[in-house]
């Protein structure tokens, strides 16, 4: 049961059948473990409760869970065709020069060779240059250090995506 102070999108999410709620969560994050933890904690009284549950679930993800979550994200500079979420989040790349796009592709490939997964960053609000600079900086990290940075970045992305879900009017 949700109160009238519960945002409309959150009230709808609380009332969804399990399979539909799981699908909505999977759109926010490709980690099945994360989605199941959030699903199990329904109903949420407010957005802050949902975000806290998301943060707690992120903290508990195993390396395999993180890999599953990362697999749902396209490389920076190459959003999935027809995916408005990744295109919106990577908007900072929209005006990037061909030289910057080529540099990012090269850096992405080097990063992927080193770490075995795409470079993941909360791209919302960042320019192409800022993402490139972060990639250059992070490519020198040890794998364990980078895994924890990825966990933090995924948490930020999940909060943004959950906020969109909570704030939906229809």
C-alpha positions in Angstrom: 0.0 0.0 0.0 1.4 3.4 -1.0 0.6 6.7 0.6 -0.5 9.8 -1.4 2.9 11.4 -0.8 4.6 8.6 -2.7 5.7 9.9 -6.2 3.4 8.6 -8.9 6.1 6.7 -10.7 7.2 5.0 -7.5 3.6 4.2 -6.6 3.2 2.5 -10.0 6.5 0.7 -9.5 5.4 -0.6 -6.1 2.2 -1.9 -7.6 3.7 -3.6 -10.6 3.6 -7.4 -10.9 6.9 -9.0 -10.1 7.9 -9.7 -13.7 7.1 -6.2 -14.8 8.9 -4.6 -11.8 12.0 -6.8 -12.6 11.9 -5.7 -16.2 11.8 -2.0 -15.1 14.7 -2.5 -12.7 16.7 -4.4 -15.4 16.3 -1.3 -17.7 18.0 0.7 -14.9 20.8 -1.9 -14.2 21.6 -5.2 -16.0 22.6 -6.9 -12.8 20.0 -9.5 -11.8 21.3 -9.7 -8.2 20.8 -5.9 -7.9 17.3 -6.0 -9.4 16.2 -8.9 -7.2 17.4 -7.1 -4.0 15.5 -4.0 -4.9 12.4 -6.1 -5.9 12.5 -7.9 -2.6 12.4 -4.7 -0.6 9.2 -3.3 -2.2 7.1 -1.4 -1.5 9.1 1.8 -1.0 7.6 4.7 0.9 9.7 7.2 -0.9 12.5 7.8 -3.4 15.2 8.1 -0.7 14.3 4.6 0.5 14.6 3.2 -3.0 18.0 5.0 -3.5 19.3 3.6 -0.2 18.2 0.1 -1.2 20.0 0.6 -4.5 23.2 1.8 -2.8 23.1 -1.2 -0.4 22.6 -3.6 -3.2 25.5 -2.1 -5.2 27.8 -2.5 -2.2 26.9 -6.3 -2.1 27.5 -7.1 -5.8 30.1 -9.7 -6.5 32.7 -9.3 -9.3 30.4 -11.5 -11.5 27.4 -9.3 -10.7 29.4 -6.2 -11.6 30.4 -7.8 -14.9 26.8 -8.6 -15.6 25.8 -4.9 -14.9 28.7 -3.5 -17.1 27.6 -5.8 -20.0 24.5 -3.7 -20.2 26.4 -0.5 -21.0 27.7 0.5 -24.4 31.2 2.0 -24.8 31.5 5.8 -24.3 31.0 7.5 -27.7 29.0 4.6 -29.1 25.5 4.5 -27.6 23.4 1.5 -28.6 21.4 2.4 -31.7 17.8 2.9 -30.8 18.5 3.2 -27.1 17.3 6.6 -25.9 18.8 6.0 -22.4 22.4 5.6 -23.5 22.0 8.3 -26.1 20.7 10.7 -23.4 23.4 9.8 -20.9 26.1 10.2 -23.5 24.8 13.5 -24.8 28.2 15.1 -24.0 29.6 13.2 -27.0 27.0 14.7 -29.4 29.2 17.6 -30.5 32.5 15.7 -30.2 35.0 16.1 -33.0 35.9 13.1 -35.1 39.4 13.3 -33.6 38.0 13.0 -30.1 35.7 10.1 -31.1 38.7 8.3 -32.6 40.8 9.0 -29.5 38.0 7.7 -27.3 37.6 4.5 -29.4 41.4 3.9 -29.1 41.4 4.5 -25.3 38.2 2.4 -24.9 39.9 -0.6 -26.7 43.0 -0.2 -24.6 40.9 -0.1 -21.4 38.9 -3.1 -22.4 42.1 -5.0 -23.2 43.5 -4.2 -19.7 40.3 -4.7 -17.6 38.2 -7.1 -19.8 35.1 -4.8 -19.8 33.9 -1.4 -21.2 35.0 1.8 -19.5 32.1 2.8 -17.3 31.5 6.3 -16.1 28.4 8.2 -15.2 28.4 10.2 -18.4 25.4 12.4 -17.5 26.5 16.1 -17.6 30.0 15.3 -18.8 31.7 16.5 -22.0 33.5 14.2 -24.3 36.8 15.8 -23.1 35.9 15.1 -19.5 35.2 11.5 -20.3 38.4 11.1 -22.3 40.4 12.7 -19.4 38.8 10.3 -16.9 39.5 7.3 -19.1 43.2 8.4 -19.5 43.5 8.7 -15.7 41.7 5.5 -14.8 43.5 3.3 -17.3 46.5 3.3 -15.0 44.5 1.9 -12.1 45.0 -1.5 -10.6 42.1 -3.9 -11.4 40.9 -3.9 -7.8 40.9 -0.1 -7.6 39.1 0.2 -10.9 36.4 -2.3 -9.9 35.5 -0.2 -6.9 35.4 3.0 -9.1 33.1 1.1 -11.5 30.9 0.1 -8.6 30.6 3.8 -7.6 29.9 4.9 -11.2 27.3 2.2 -11.6 25.6 3.4 -8.4 25.5 7.0 -9.7 24.0 5.8 -13.1 21.4 3.6 -11.2 20.3 6.5 -9.1 19.8 8.7 -12.2 17.8 5.9 -13.9 15.8 5.2 -10.8 15.0 8.9 -10.4 13.6 8.8 -13.9 11.4 5.8 -13.0 10.2 7.5 -9.7 9.4 10.8 -11.4 7.4 9.3 -14.4 3.9 10.8 -14.5 2.3 8.2 -16.7 
